[in-house]
Amino acid sequence: MVLLGAVATIALVGVERHVAQPIFTPRVFRRLEVKVSIVLLVMSYVAFFGLLVAVPFFVVHDFDASARRAAEATMAIPIGLALVAPLSGRLRRRFAIQPLTGVAGLLLCVAILGVAVAPNGKVVAALLMLVGCAIGIVNTTTNSVVMSVVDVNDRGLASGTVNLARAAGSALGMAIATSVVVVLEQSGASTLRPVIAVLAVAVVLCLGLYTLWVGGTTARTWSNKLMRIRVLAQAIADGCFAEDFAPWDAASPAAHTW
């Protein structure tokens, strides 16, 4: 399948280079803002759909919850999206896009890390609502950035590229989460927390790209901090593989990895 996808991509590029009105053109990515916005969209949707896949398994497996409780916890993400949707336009008008995107990305990262170490399903649901709010803000601001910096004649192509980024992130998130869940289930793992932790690491890398977009003082200020957060996220991801992972329990083997 990977080989088939690679061949199809090469063929598509070859065809698109010789048509008068291609459905995809590299000139849309000439601006750094567009490149970073697309990557932010992909990563936010990796987290979004990865969590939609992983959370039900995680809640049932780790907290011995019913399928109904798992569904209720997962519904917190779209609830967060619905809460922030009416406010996104007002937030975009009142605050600069770059700081707003940075705060949303940081909130997304912290919330996913919290889910990875949450002690019960209620905490998971509360943090997932924050995840939904953060994804809603990132989705709105990145779309606004792309549409504002591309040429007027390329806005149709840019809109299609934005939708492609969302679809790619969705597919990638589901693939990553499903693969990790299957591996852990087949190996008889005592916890599915590694699935959440891996998604958190991806979001931290996304924030690193955000600092490259802003540059200047922001990059100098946040680069080291993001490195520390990435190390923390990686530590949680590694610790999640410890048997009977429960860092809040002094008797747990995983508590000694902190």
C-alpha positions as CSV (number, residue, x, y, z in Angstrom):
1,M,0.0,0.0,0.0
2,V,2.9,2.4,0.8
3,L,4.5,1.6,-2.6
4,L,1.2,2.2,-4.3
5,G,0.7,5.5,-2.6
6,A,4.2,6.6,-3.5
7,V,3.7,5.7,-7.2
8,A,0.3,7.4,-7.3
9,T,1.8,10.6,-5.7
10,I,4.6,10.7,-8.3
11,A,2.1,10.2,-11.1
12,L,-0.1,13.0,-9.8
13,V,2.8,15.4,-9.5
14,G,3.8,14.6,-13.1
15,V,0.3,15.2,-14.4
16,E,-0.2,18.4,-12.4
17,R,2.9,20.0,-13.7
18,H,1.6,20.0,-17.3
19,V,-2.0,21.1,-16.8
20,A,-3.2,24.7,-17.2
21,Q,-5.2,24.8,-13.9
22,P,-3.7,22.3,-11.5
23,I,-5.6,21.3,-8.3
24,F,-2.3,21.7,-6.4
25,T,0.5,24.2,-6.9
26,P,3.7,24.8,-4.9
27,R,3.3,28.5,-5.1
28,V,0.7,28.3,-2.4
29,F,3.5,27.4,0.0
30,R,5.8,30.3,-0.8
31,R,5.0,32.1,2.4
32,L,6.3,30.6,5.7
33,E,3.0,31.4,7.4
34,V,1.2,29.0,5.0
35,K,3.7,26.2,5.5
36,V,3.5,26.5,9.3
37,S,-0.3,26.8,9.3
38,I,-0.7,23.7,7.3
39,V,1.7,21.7,9.6
40,L,-0.2,23.1,12.6
41,L,-3.5,21.9,11.1
42,V,-2.1,18.5,10.3
43,M,-0.8,18.1,13.9
44,S,-4.0,19.4,15.5
45,Y,-6.1,16.9,13.5
46,V,-3.6,14.1,14.3
47,A,-4.3,14.8,18.0
48,F,-8.1,15.3,17.3
49,F,-8.8,12.0,15.5
50,G,-6.1,10.1,17.3
51,L,-7.9,10.9,20.6
52,L,-11.2,10.0,19.1
53,V,-9.9,6.6,18.4
54,A,-7.8,6.1,21.5
55,V,-9.9,7.5,24.3
56,P,-12.7,5.0,24.3
57,F,-10.2,2.1,24.4
58,F,-8.2,3.9,27.1
59,V,-11.2,4.7,29.4
60,V,-12.6,1.2,29.1
61,H,-9.2,-0.6,29.5
62,D,-7.6,1.6,32.2
63,F,-10.6,2.6,34.3
64,D,-12.9,-0.4,33.8
65,A,-15.6,1.9,32.6
66,S,-18.6,0.9,30.5
67,A,-18.9,1.7,26.8
68,R,-21.4,4.4,27.6
69,R,-18.9,6.1,30.0
70,A,-16.2,5.9,27.4
71,A,-18.5,7.5,24.8
72,E,-19.4,10.3,27.3
73,A,-15.8,11.1,27.9
74,T,-15.0,11.2,24.1
75,M,-17.9,13.5,23.5
76,A,-16.1,16.1,25.5
77,I,-13.9,17.0,22.5
78,P,-16.8,18.0,20.2
79,I,-18.4,19.8,23.1
80,G,-15.2,21.9,23.5
81,L,-15.3,22.6,19.7
82,A,-18.9,23.7,20.0
83,L,-18.2,26.0,23.0
84,V,-15.4,27.8,21.3
85,A,-17.0,28.1,17.8
86,P,-19.2,31.1,18.6
87,L,-16.3,32.9,20.3
88,S,-13.6,32.2,17.7
89,G,-14.4,35.2,15.5
90,R,-14.4,37.6,18.4
91,L,-11.1,36.2,19.7
92,R,-9.5,36.6,16.3
93,R,-10.6,40.2,16.2
94,R,-9.5,41.1,19.7
95,F,-6.1,39.2,19.8
96,A,-3.2,38.9,17.4
97,I,-3.3,35.6,15.5
98,Q,0.3,34.4,16.4
99,P,-0.1,34.7,20.2
100,L,-3.6,33.2,20.1
101,T,-2.3,30.3,18.1
102,G,0.6,29.8,20.5
103,V,-1.7,29.8,23.6
104,A,-4.1,27.3,21.9
105,G,-1.2,25.1,20.9
106,L,0.3,25.2,24.5
107,L,-3.2,24.4,25.9
108,L,-3.6,21.5,23.5
109,C,-0.2,20.1,24.6
110,V,-0.8,20.5,28.3
111,A,-4.3,19.0,28.1
112,I,-3.1,15.9,26.2
113,L,-0.3,15.4,28.7
114,G,-2.8,15.6,31.4
115,V,-5.0,13.0,29.8
116,A,-2.0,10.7,29.6
117,V,-1.6,10.8,33.4
118,A,-5.3,11.3,34.4
119,P,-6.3,9.3,37.5
120,N,-10.0,8.8,36.4
121,G,-12.5,9.2,33.6
122,K,-13.9,12.5,34.9
123,V,-10.5,14.2,34.7
124,V,-10.1,12.8,31.2
125,A,-13.4,14.3,30.1
126,A,-12.6,17.7,31.6
127,L,-9.2,17.7,29.8
128,L,-10.7,16.6,26.6
129,M,-13.0,19.5,26.6
130,L,-10.0,21.8,26.8
131,V,-8.5,19.8,23.9
132,G,-11.6,20.6,21.9
133,C,-11.4,24.3,22.7
134,A,-7.8,24.4,21.7
135,I,-8.3,22.6,18.4
136,G,-11.2,25.0,17.6
137,I,-9.0,28.0,18.0
138,V,-6.1,26.5,16.0
139,N,-8.5,25.6,13.2
140,T,-9.9,29.1,13.0
141,T,-6.7,31.0,13.2
142,T,-4.7,28.9,10.8
143,N,-7.5,29.1,8.2
144,S,-7.5,32.9,8.6
145,V,-3.8,33.1,8.2
146,V,-3.7,31.0,5.0
147,M,-6.6,32.9,3.4
148,S,-5.0,36.3,4.3
149,V,-1.5,35.8,2.9
150,V,-2.1,33.9,-0.4
151,D,-2.8,35.7,-3.6
152,V,-6.5,36.3,-4.3
153,N,-6.4,34.1,-7.4
154,D,-5.0,31.2,-5.3
155,R,-7.5,31.3,-2.5
156,G,-9.5,28.4,-4.1
157,L,-6.3,26.3,-4.2
158,A,-5.4,27.4,-0.7
159,S,-8.8,26.4,0.6
160,G,-8.5,23.0,-1.0
161,T,-5.0,22.6,0.6
162,V,-6.4,23.5,4.0
163,N,-9.0,20.8,3.6
164,L,-6.4,18.3,2.4
165,A,-4.3,19.1,5.5
166,R,-7.3,18.3,7.8
167,A,-8.0,15.1,6.0
168,A,-4.3,14.1,6.1
169,G,-4.1,14.8,9.8
170,S,-7.3,12.9,10.5
171,A,-6.1,9.8,8.6
172,L,-2.7,10.0,10.2
173,G,-4.1,10.4,13.7
174,M,-6.4,7.4,13.3
175,A,-3.6,5.3,11.8
176,I,-1.2,6.1,14.6
177,A,-3.7,5.6,17.4
178,T,-5.1,2.4,15.9
179,S,-1.6,0.9,15.4
180,V,-0.4,1.7,18.9
181,V,-3.7,0.3,20.5
182,V,-3.4,-2.9,18.5
183,V,0.3,-3.4,19.4
184,L,-0.4,-2.8,23.1
185,E,-3.5,-5.0,23.1
186,Q,-1.7,-7.9,21.4
187,S,1.3,-7.6,23.8
188,G,-1.0,-7.8,26.8
189,A,-0.1,-4.3,28.1
190,S,-1.6,-3.3,31.4
191,T,-2.3,0.3,30.2
192,L,-3.1,2.2,27.0
193,R,-1.6,5.4,28.2
194,P,1.2,5.3,25.7
195,V,-1.3,6.0,22.9
196,I,-2.1,9.4,24.5
197,A,1.5,10.1,25.3
198,V,2.6,9.6,21.7
199,L,0.0,12.1,20.5
200,A,1.3,14.6,23.1
201,V,4.8,14.4,21.7
202,A,3.5,15.1,18.2
203,V,1.7,18.3,19.5
204,V,4.9,19.5,21.2
205,L,6.8,19.2,17.9
206,C,3.9,21.2,16.4
207,L,4.5,24.0,18.9
208,G,8.2,24.0,18.0
209,L,7.3,24.7,14.4
210,Y,5.1,27.5,15.7
211,T,8.1,29.2,17.2
212,L,9.9,29.0,13.9
213,W,7.0,30.8,12.3
214,V,7.1,33.6,14.8
215,G,10.9,33.8,15.0
216,G,12.8,36.6,16.8
217,T,12.2,37.0,20.6
218,T,9.5,34.4,20.7
219,A,11.8,31.7,19.2
220,R,14.6,32.6,21.6
221,T,12.3,32.7,24.6
222,W,10.3,29.5,23.8
223,S,12.8,27.2,22.1
224,N,14.4,25.9,25.4
225,K,11.0,25.8,27.2
226,L,9.5,23.7,24.4
227,M,12.5,21.4,24.5
228,R,11.9,20.9,28.2
229,I,8.2,20.2,27.5
230,R,9.1,17.8,24.8
231,V,11.5,16.0,27.2
232,L,8.6,15.8,29.7
233,A,6.2,14.5,27.1
234,Q,8.8,11.9,26.0
235,A,9.4,10.9,29.6
236,I,5.6,10.4,30.1
237,A,5.6,8.4,26.8
238,D,8.4,6.2,28.1
239,G,7.0,5.9,31.6
240,C,3.7,4.8,30.2
241,F,5.3,1.6,29.0
242,A,6.1,0.7,32.6
243,E,4.1,-2.1,34.0
244,D,1.0,-1.0,36.0
245,F,1.7,2.7,35.2
246,A,0.4,4.9,38.0
247,P,2.9,7.7,38.9
248,W,0.6,9.1,41.6
249,D,1.0,5.7,43.5
250,A,4.3,5.4,45.4
251,A,4.0,1.6,45.2
252,S,3.9,1.7,41.4
253,P,7.0,0.7,39.4
254,A,6.4,3.7,37.2
255,A,6.6,6.1,40.1
256,H,10.3,5.5,40.2
257,T,10.8,6.7,36.6
258,W,9.9,10.2,37.6
